[in-house]
Amino acid sequence: MTIRNLVFTSLGLLAVAGGALAARVESGLKPGAQVGAFQVVDVSGPNKGKQLCYRCSYGGSPVVAAFIKGDAKEASNLVAGLQKMTTKFQDKGLRSFVVFMGGPELKARIEKLAAEKKVTIPLTFLPQGASADDVAAYKISPTADSTILLWRDGTVRANLVNVSKDQWDEVVKAAETMLR
């Protein structure tokens, strides 16, 4: 094997290994952990314009909370899926909300997404941004595009990270299991 081939083979292996590591981002509380209170500002839900704690408001109800990094537009498929799932399981008491991991600078983009997708679930942002102590306790990785936590009675039941459109069924299955 020539040096050139060895270099290209090594680079190829590093790219594959790097991709595998990137796919395994650790983010969010693990199953069995207790969820705590944290403040958000509601942009689209029943408390539009108010700062509140949805974790507190929902009490022991089954909850799906999606923590989204980056642009609201990029999260549109996840938001649409969560809206649909929440409506489907409404009779079982499922509650949901989305937290965009940023501050007030995201408000206009979140409002646009809510209007375009006709979203009724709460789309929120963090009043003090992603570095606030209360949400920091949730251990959301800044490298994760999305972290979806499912909890009931304040205990995390499932944690899914970087969920793509093709993996949405995993979220639905986790919700179905939690609702049994």
N, C-alpha and C positions, 0 to 999 in steps of 0.2 A: 504494500500500500504506500502510495506516495505521500509526502508531507501534505500536499494540497488536499488529497482525498481524506486524510486523517483530520485535517482542520475542518473541512466541510461536514464530515461525519460527526465530529465532536460538537460543532455548532448546532447541527440538527438534533442531536440528543439533548443538548441544553435547552433548545426551544421546546421540545416535547416535554421535558421535565418541568421547565418553567411554566408551561401551559397547565400541566397537572397541578402544580402548586397554586397557581392563580385560581384555579377552579375550587380550591379548598380553603377559601377565606373563612376565618373564624370570626363570627360577629354575633353579638346579642347574648342574652341570658340563655343558659342551657335548661333543658327540661328538668323540672323539679325545683327550680329557683323561684323565689317569690318576687312579684313585680311591685315596684314602688310608685309613689305619686310623682308626676312631673307635669309642668305647665306647657300648654300649647295655645295658639291663637287659631280659632276656627275660621276658615275662609268660606266654606261651602255647606256646612252641616246645619243642624238645628240650632246651634249656638253661634251662628255666623256673626263675626265681628267681636266676639267675646274671648277673653283669656280664661281658661279653665283647665281642669285635670280630667280628661276622659277616663283615665284608669279609675279615678275616684267615682265619677258619675256612673260608670258601668258596674261598679261593685263586683259581685260574684258571678255576673253573667259570663257566658262564653264569648271571648273576644279574639278577633284577628286584627293585629296592629302591624301595619307595614311602614317601615322606616326607609325612606328613599333618599339617596344621595343624588345631587345634580339637578339637572333641568327637569321641570315638571313635564314637559312635552315628551321626553324620553320614557317617562313612566306611564304613559297613557294606557298601554295594554294591561299593565298590572292593575291600575286603578279601575279600568273597565271590568276586568275579571273579578276584582274584589267587590265592586258594586253588584254585579250579577250574582255572585255567591251569597252575599249578604241578603239580597232579596229572596233568593231561593230558600235559605234557611231561617228566614225571619220568624216563621212560626215556631222554631225551636229556640228562639231567643238570642240568635247570633247577633253580636254587635261588632262593628268594625270602625276603624279610622286609619288615616294615612298621615304620617308625620314626614314632612319634607325637612331634611336635616340642614336647615339654614334659618336665617332670621327674616325680618320684615322685607328684605330685598326680594324675596321670592313671591310675595303676595300677588302681584299683577299676573305673573305666569300661572300661579295656581288658580286664580279666578278665571283665566282664559281656558285652562284645561277643564275646570268644572263646568263652564258654560258649553264648551264644545262637546263634551261627553255626557252632558245632562246628569251630572253626578249629584246624588243626594247624601251620600255618606260624608262624614267630616273629612275634608282635606285641610291639613293644618301645617303651621310652621312653628318654630320654637322662638318665643319672644326674646330670648337672650342668645339665640344661635346654638349651634351644636355643642359648644363647650360648656354649657350650663351644667352645674353640678347634679341637678336632679335627673336629667336625661343621661348624663355620663354614667350613672349607675347601671344603665341598661347595656353597657359595653358594646355599643354599635361601632363597628370598625369603619374608619374613614375610607378604607379601600373597598368596602362592600358597596355595590350599586344598590342593592336592596337587602333588607333583613326583615323577614316576616316571622313574627312571634304569635303563637296561639296560646291563650291562657284561659283558665276557668278557675273560679274561686281564688284568684290571685296567684295561681301556680302555673308556671309555664308548662305546656303540654308538648309543644313542638317548636322547632326553630329551623327555618329554611333560609338559605343565603344565596343571593344572586340568582333568583328564580327567573328563568326565561319563559317566553310564551309557550315553548314546548314542554316545560316542566310544571305548568299551572295545575295539571291533574294531581300532582303531589300535594299542593296546598289544599285542594278540594278534599282529597282523601284524609289529610290530617284534620281538617275541620269536621268531616263526617265521624271520624274516630272520637274526637273531642266531644261531639254532640250526643254520643250514645249514652 
